[in-house]
Amino acid sequence: MRLGVAIALLFAAAGPAVAQDSTQQARDETFHRLPYWPGYWVSEYAAGTPISGVLVADPDRPPTAFDSLALWGNHAPWNDEGKRRVAEAMRTMGGRKGLGWGFPLMMNASTPIQVLITPEEVLIINAYNETRHIYTDGRDHPPMDDLWPTVTGNSIGHWEGDTLVIDTIMVTKPNVFFQGNPPLSEEARYHERIRLEGDKLLDEWTIEDPVTLSAPWKATLSWVRDEGFDRMIQVDWNNDRTGTGDDVNTIEPPADEREEQ
Amino acid sequence: MKGAVVAAMAAALLGTAGVAQAQDDSAAGHRTEAFSKLPYWPGYWVSEQFNHTTIGGFAAPREAGSPPLQRLNGFNAPWNEEGRRRQAEAARTRAGRRADGWGYPMMMDAATPFQIAITPEETLIVNAYGEVRHIYTDGRSFPAAEDIWPTVWGTSIGHWEGETLVIETVQVQMPYTYFHGAPTFSEEAHYFERIHLDGDRLVTEFRIEDPVTLTAPWSATITHVREGGYDRMVQMDFSNDRTGMEGGVNTIEPPADERGQ
């Protein structure tokens, strides 16, 4: 009897440690199966953008495989409401100042992104502190009474081989955060499939929005590793020199050359 | 002859492919091995000082007799004359200011939760305002002096001593500029941290050296606990900051959606 108790105690004591080891082993195995996408990625069309922010067309540069402005919405199947919003966005765009890229345009930008892959979550972070959390631990989206629109929305994902499949909902109207974003509604649903192909990351998008689109909008983005980045330098948006005057955008002097500072 | 050439080419190709595959497998194996030695600190951590902070911004009172908690605000730092001058100036101007976020180091002593994502090459510390620290643990040194400049979160490198993350951070902009509750260190400050898990708490031992503002190294230990109620990181774009100003003192503004916007 005493021996039985002793064995039971031994198992009880060993239990948490064994469980912990098992969890660790499962994490290690999952990690081993995941791809590794190091680097600082920019939309292929924007690779090599200089500090001026203006990319001069290089006639010798081969065209990118996909529409460089794929997510700007020029070719989206807008319905009447969508067209109305696009027209309004065009009318007011000149006098506005962005707060960052926001989602989805942070995925179609000259600001580099990094993709950090862990077993439970993939983080996509750009240099302006915009962070996407894509949960790959098998969870569903939270119930509707625990969800509200945010700039980067709520994302869940899973891996199909080496392809990351993402489902994003509850994105605040993207055009509010940054005037260059498509004027989708908060009911939009964003599906992505990201994979590495050679030295490029490809992202196939399907966006559904019953409010502004007449059909699912499909687009493919490609990223390349931008040259010259050996680390991610987070910038607090103080390098935005967008000015406004008479409803048109201007370029302000650098912050350290402005009189008020 | 032609057949032999084709066969040789095929063999060469197979050989190349085999070597490449072996290299990939070996690299993946090394990453997994490195990953398996790293700790896992899931959760959404807040400074113990701010545990159970309500939407009003005030933390629940701690139990009577609880040991005092240290802070990073620098009130008890060994300031030299320049440091005292800056602290006095900060006290004089604090009330009429509005923060841009927590910034470093205060994001490590905040009510805003952060998460820690650990991978072999890098550990990320990300808070709910999108403030991101990149701590490179791949053995690199700091960039050369001509390739480094002050930023809100500085430049960090680190390494693991067992399950303790040892971090060194330099080139942090004067923290008080970004957040008026932060200490008035100079950009020459050097921040050393040792983070480890102790039971259910994360313990961060800080040591800060600043030849411009301190007479001696300043040490402070900050403890973090997992804040209840978080099942995910919800990124905020700081639009929930309701700090207002009136007559040179801070006030609380109505929520954004009640300001007639």
Interface residues (C-beta under 8 A of the other chain):
Chain A: Q24 R27 D28 F31 H32 Y36 P38 L99 G100 L116 I117 T118 E120 E121 L123 I125 N129 E130 T131 H133 Y135 P142 T150 V151 T152 N154 F177 D230 R231 M232 I233 Q234 V235 D236
Chain B: A28 G29 R31 T32 F35 S36 Y40 P42 D100 G101 A117 I118 T119 E121 E122 L124 V126 Y129 G130 E131 V132 H134 Y136 P143 T151 V152 W153 T155 Y178 D231 R232 M233 V234 Q235 M236 D237
